[in-house]
């Protein structure tokens, strides 16, 4: 998750904007599908699903939200695979906690 967040920061430094789209599109842009074909993230093939989502250690896709460019978010639903990023007692692993 920290690598995704760092890759998004590097992308923003290069292009002066965060990558946009759904999570798979953002991962693709970070992985080299961008204007200069720069690779900010190099995921292993086995760490992605067939739709291009990067998977957490429990096999769930990481979530990425760039709707607020000043506060991008990356999170994993955690071991229980339930998406509960706003619950401070959940097992979600969040970039903002």
N, C-alpha and C positions, 0 to 999 in steps of 0.2 A: 504494500500500500504506500509506503514511504517513497518507493521508487517511482510509482505512478505520479504521486504528488510532485516529486522533484522533476520528473520529466515534463509535467505540465508547466512548472515554473520556467524551465529551460526553453520550452516552446514559446511561452509568453515573452521571455527576454528576446528571443530571435524574431518573432513575428508581431510583437507588441499587442497581442491578443491571445486569449486562451483558445484552444481547439474547441470546435463546436460540434454538435450532433449528439446522437445517442452514445451510450458507453462504447459500443463496438466501433463506431466512427471515430471517436476520440482516441481509442487505443490504436486504430489504424493510422491516424495522423501522427501520433507519437512514435509509431513504429516505422515511419518513412513515407507514408502516403500523404505527402504535403508538397507545397510548391517547390521546395528545394531538395526534396527527397532526403531530408535529414532524419537520422534515427536518434530520437531522444530516449527511446525505450527499446530493448531487445528481448522480448519475451521468448521463452523456450516454446517450441511447438506444442509440447505436451501440457503447457500451462494455459492453453486457450481452448475454448470449445469451438464447434463447427461454425458458429456465427461470429467468431472473432473476439468474444468476450475473454478477458483475462480472468482466470479462476483463482480464488483464494485457496488456502490449504485444505478446506473442507469441500472443495468442488463447486462452490457457488460463484457466480460472476461478481466481481467487484462492482460497486455502484459509483458513478461519477455524476456530480451535479455542478454545472458551470452557469446556472441561471443567474447567480450573483457573481459577476466577474471579480469583485473585490473580496469575495469569500468562497472560493471553489471548495468543494467537498469531495472526499473519496472515502468510501467505507466498505467494510465486509460485513455480511449479516452474521458472521461468527459460526461457532460450532452448531448452534441450534437451527441454523439456516433460516431464521425469521428476521425479516427486515424491520428493525426497531431502532433506527438511528437517533430518535428523539427521546428515547427512554434511557436515562442515565444508569439504570440498573441492568440493562440488557447486556448480552455478551458481544454485541456489535463492536467492531474495531473501527474507530472513526478518526479521521485526520484532525478533527477539531477538539478532541479530548486529550 
